[in-house]
Amino acid sequence: MFLINNQKFFLFFTKCKTIPVLKRTRYSGDLRGRCNKSANYLCYYKKRNLLRGEGVKNQHILEVKNLTKVYKGEGHEITALNDISFQLGAGEMVAVMGTSGSGKSTLLNILGALDEPTSGTIKLKGMLSKDMFQEPQASAYRRDNIGFIFQAFHLLKDLSVEENIALPLVLKGLTSDVIDLKVNSIVELLGLTTWKKHRPVQLSGGQQQRVAIGRAIITEPPIILADEPTGNLDFNTSEDILNTLVSTKKQLNQSILLVTHDPNVATYADRVLFFHDGSIVDTYNCNGNNDLDYILEKFKLITKPEKQTL
């Protein structure tokens, strides 16, 4: 919990015993000489990209093996995930496609340590954490490793653009100088400089989602989990947001796992995993050549109702 203008705010993704009050005055102004020219707004991040696997195209940031999730009730059980395995490379965007109830959201919840699998393993940067589903380790895992992008944005209405983006850094207890540098870099990267003092209610849906993207990438997490990030946006705005994600992936070597039911959205990914009844039933590697047609065809085959035998 933290206070802003005597209001209480709660965040599920981290736990801190003491959290500094967010001061509006700390995030105004320019970089004050920390980058000599505005064109160098990525100077800090480029130095850090080696930690994310830049130049190591085949490095696996995420390895999921035999992941299963079974929900049990009185007299019944539901298998939401059924022995799935896949890998996510450094700087790779993977789309997860499937109909409602296919296990997409369950997968994101488990990868974000919001739910615990029945069996299977998850390795992040080659490391296996046995305590990632137990508090307080789960909160620390989310804080240090995961950036979330939601369909409904989930911005704090009483904070400005730059304050919303800065929030994860404030919760980590970083100094104001470091926060200033990172926030200004991300604001410029996402084209939000003109609106950095605005509050969410003063922004369009696309601008709000850009702010949400900035909040997700500001801590340089190994993985971004995006749950239907264009679900509340019109077609043109959706394209703009998807291009922003692709640009972020390329410039920051960011690994992204994106859940969608929209074949057009899936074409922006490097690879598509098709989910059905909790299993990965097919994959497709996007190459820029009639990707939409191939994805649509595969999706139709997966969702085609099975013929009933009389």
C-alpha positions in Angstrom: 0.0 0.0 0.0 1.1 3.6 -0.6 -0.3 7.0 -0.3 -0.8 9.7 -2.9 -2.8 12.8 -1.9 -3.8 11.0 1.2 -5.4 8.2 -0.9 -4.5 4.6 -0.4 -3.5 2.4 -3.3 -2.9 -1.4 -3.3 -0.8 -3.3 -5.9 -0.8 -7.1 -6.2 2.5 -7.5 -7.8 4.9 -6.5 -5.0 5.2 -6.3 -1.3 7.2 -3.7 0.5 7.5 -2.9 4.2 8.1 0.8 3.4 7.3 2.5 0.2 8.3 6.2 -0.5 5.5 8.6 -1.3 5.4 9.5 -5.0 6.3 13.1 -5.4 5.0 14.8 -8.6 7.8 17.3 -8.6 10.5 14.6 -9.1 9.3 13.6 -12.6 9.2 17.0 -14.3 11.9 18.5 -16.4 14.5 17.0 -18.8 17.3 14.6 -18.2 19.5 17.4 -16.8 22.6 16.3 -18.7 22.5 12.6 -18.0 22.1 12.1 -21.8 23.7 14.8 -23.8 21.2 14.7 -26.6 17.6 13.7 -26.8 18.5 11.3 -29.6 20.4 9.3 -27.0 17.3 8.4 -25.0 18.1 4.7 -25.3 21.7 5.2 -24.0 20.9 3.5 -20.7 18.9 0.6 -22.1 21.4 -0.3 -24.8 24.1 -0.9 -22.2 21.7 -3.2 -20.4 20.5 -5.3 -23.3 23.3 -7.9 -23.0 21.7 -9.0 -19.8 18.6 -9.8 -21.8 20.4 -11.9 -24.4 21.2 -9.4 -27.1 23.3 -11.0 -29.8 22.3 -14.5 -28.5 19.4 -15.3 -30.8 18.9 -18.8 -29.6 19.0 -18.1 -25.9 15.9 -19.2 -24.1 14.6 -16.7 -21.6 11.7 -19.0 -20.7 11.4 -22.8 -20.7 8.1 -24.4 -19.9 8.0 -28.2 -19.6 5.1 -30.6 -19.0 3.0 -27.9 -17.4 -0.4 -29.1 -16.2 -3.1 -27.4 -14.2 -6.1 -29.3 -12.9 -9.0 -27.5 -11.0 -10.8 -29.9 -8.7 -14.3 -29.6 -7.3 -16.8 -31.8 -5.6 -17.3 -34.8 -7.9 -15.5 -33.2 -10.9 -12.2 -31.8 -12.1 -11.3 -29.6 -15.0 -7.9 -29.8 -16.8 -7.1 -26.2 -17.8 -3.6 -27.0 -19.0 -2.6 -30.5 -20.2 1.2 -31.3 -20.3 2.3 -28.3 -22.4 5.9 -27.5 -23.2 7.4 -24.6 -25.1 10.3 -22.1 -25.1 10.5 -18.3 -25.4 13.6 -16.9 -26.9 15.4 -13.6 -26.1 13.8 -10.8 -28.1 11.0 -13.0 -29.4 7.3 -12.3 -29.5 5.1 -15.4 -29.2 1.4 -15.2 -29.7 -0.9 -17.7 -27.9 -4.1 -18.2 -29.8 -7.2 -20.2 -28.8 -10.9 -19.9 -28.1 -12.3 -19.1 -24.7 -11.6 -21.9 -22.2 -8.6 -23.2 -24.1 -6.1 -22.4 -21.3 -4.6 -19.1 -22.4 -5.4 -17.1 -19.3 -4.5 -20.0 -17.0 -1.1 -20.1 -18.7 -0.5 -16.3 -18.1 -1.6 -16.6 -14.5 0.9 -19.4 -13.8 3.7 -17.7 -15.6 3.0 -14.5 -13.6 2.9 -16.5 -10.3 -0.7 -15.6 -9.8 -1.7 -19.3 -9.8 0.2 -22.5 -9.1 0.5 -25.4 -11.6 -0.5 -29.0 -10.6 2.7 -30.3 -12.1 5.5 -29.3 -14.5 8.4 -26.9 -14.4 9.1 -23.3 -15.4 12.7 -22.1 -16.0 13.5 -18.4 -16.3 16.9 -17.6 -17.8 17.9 -21.2 -17.1 17.0 -21.0 -13.4 14.3 -23.1 -11.7 12.7 -21.4 -8.7 10.9 -23.8 -6.5 9.4 -21.1 -4.3 8.0 -18.8 -7.0 4.4 -19.6 -6.2 4.8 -19.0 -2.4 4.6 -15.6 -0.8 6.6 -13.5 -0.4 8.8 -15.1 -3.1 5.9 -14.8 -5.6 5.7 -11.1 -5.2 9.4 -10.7 -5.6 9.3 -12.9 -8.7 6.7 -10.7 -10.3 8.4 -7.5 -9.4 11.8 -8.5 -10.8 10.8 -10.7 -13.8 7.4 -9.9 -15.2 5.8 -6.9 -16.9 2.1 -7.1 -17.3 0.0 -5.5 -20.0 -3.8 -5.8 -19.5 -6.7 -5.4 -21.9 -8.3 -2.8 -19.5 -5.0 -0.8 -19.0 -5.4 -0.7 -15.1 -3.8 2.7 -14.8 -4.1 4.7 -11.5 -6.4 7.5 -12.3 -4.9 10.0 -9.8 -1.4 9.7 -11.3 0.0 11.3 -14.4 1.4 9.5 -17.3 5.0 9.7 -16.0 3.9 8.8 -12.5 2.1 5.7 -13.7 5.2 4.6 -15.6 7.5 5.4 -12.7 5.4 3.5 -10.2 7.2 0.1 -10.4 10.5 1.9 -9.9 9.2 3.7 -6.8 8.0 0.4 -5.4 11.5 -1.0 -5.9 13.0 1.9 -3.9 15.2 3.3 -6.7 16.6 6.8 -6.3 14.9 9.8 -7.9 17.8 10.4 -10.3 17.6 6.8 -11.7 13.8 7.1 -11.9 14.0 10.4 -13.8 16.4 8.9 -16.3 14.4 5.8 -17.0 11.0 7.5 -17.1 12.1 10.1 -19.5 13.7 7.5 -21.7 10.5 5.4 -21.8 8.2 8.4 -22.3 10.2 9.5 -25.3 10.5 5.9 -26.7 6.7 5.6 -26.6 6.0 9.0 -28.0 4.2 10.3 -24.9 6.3 13.4 -24.1 3.5 15.8 -25.0 1.1 14.0 -22.6 3.4 13.1 -19.7 1.6 15.4 -17.3 -1.8 14.2 -18.3 -3.9 11.8 -16.3 -5.5 8.7 -17.8 -8.9 10.3 -18.1 -7.4 12.9 -20.4 -6.0 10.2 -22.8 -7.4 8.1 -25.6 -7.5 4.3 -25.3 -4.4 4.0 -27.4 -2.5 6.5 -25.3 -3.5 4.7 -22.1 -2.3 1.4 -23.5 1.1 3.1 -24.4 1.3 4.2 -20.8 0.6 0.6 -19.7 3.3 -0.7 -22.0 5.7 1.9 -20.5 4.9 0.7 -17.0 5.5 -2.9 -18.0 8.9 -2.3 -19.6 10.3 0.3 -17.2 11.9 -2.3 -14.9 13.5 -4.2 -17.9 11.8 -7.5 -17.0 12.9 -10.6 -18.8 9.3 -11.3 -19.9 6.3 -9.2 -20.8 2.9 -11.0 -20.4 0.3 -9.2 -22.6 -3.3 -10.4 -22.1 -5.4 -9.2 -25.1 -3.7 -5.8 -25.2 -5.8 -4.6 -28.1 -9.1 -6.0 -27.0 -10.6 -2.6 -26.1 -9.2 -0.7 -29.1 -10.4 -0.1 -32.6 -8.5 -1.5 -35.6 -6.3 1.5 -36.4 -5.4 2.0 -32.7 -4.7 -1.7 -32.4 -2.2 -1.5 -35.2 -0.5 1.4 -33.6 -0.2 -0.5 -30.3 1.0 -3.7 -32.0 3.7 -1.7 -33.9 4.7 -0.2 -30.6 5.2 -3.6 -29.1 7.2 -4.8 -32.1 9.4 -1.7 -31.9 9.9 -2.2 -28.2 10.8 -5.8 -28.8 13.4 -4.8 -31.4 14.9 -1.8 -29.6 15.0 -3.3 -26.1 15.4 -7.0 -27.1 12.3 -7.6 -25.1 10.7 -11.1 -24.9 6.9 -11.0 -25.1 4.2 -13.6 -24.6 0.9 -12.2 -26.1 -2.5 -13.9 -25.7 -5.1 -13.2 -28.4 -8.0 -14.7 -30.2 -7.5 -12.3 -33.2 -5.6 -13.8 -36.1 -4.5 -10.3 -37.3 -2.9 -9.6 -34.0 -1.1 -12.9 -34.1 0.6 -11.9 -37.4 2.7 -9.4 -35.5 4.4 -12.2 -33.5 7.4 -14.2 -34.5 5.7 -17.5 -33.7 2.1 -18.6 -32.9 1.1 -21.3 -30.4 -2.4 -22.7 -31.0 -4.2 -23.8 -27.8 -7.2 -26.1 -27.7 -8.7 -27.8 -24.6 -5.6 -27.0 -22.6 -3.1 -28.4 -25.1 -0.7 -26.9 -27.7 -2.1 -28.5 -30.9 -0.2 -26.6 -33.5 2.5 -23.9 -34.1 3.3 -21.5 -36.9 6.4 -19.4 -37.6 5.5 -16.0 -39.1 7.6 -15.0 -42.1 5.8 -12.0 -43.5 4.4 -14.0 -46.4 0.6 -14.5 -46.2 0.8 -15.1 -42.5 -2.8 -14.1 -41.9 -4.1 -16.7 -44.4 -2.1 -19.5 -42.8 -3.0 -18.5 -39.3 -6.7 -18.2 -40.2 -6.6 -21.7 -41.8 -5.0 -23.3 -38.8 -7.3 -21.6 -36.4 -10.4 -22.7 -38.4 -9.2 -26.3 -38.3 -8.6 -26.1 -34.5 -12.0 -24.6 -33.8 -14.0 -26.7 -36.2 -16.7 -28.6 -34.4 -16.2 -32.4 -34.3 -18.7 -34.3 -36.3 -21.1 -36.3 -34.2 -21.7 -39.9 -35.0 -25.3 -41.0 -35.0 
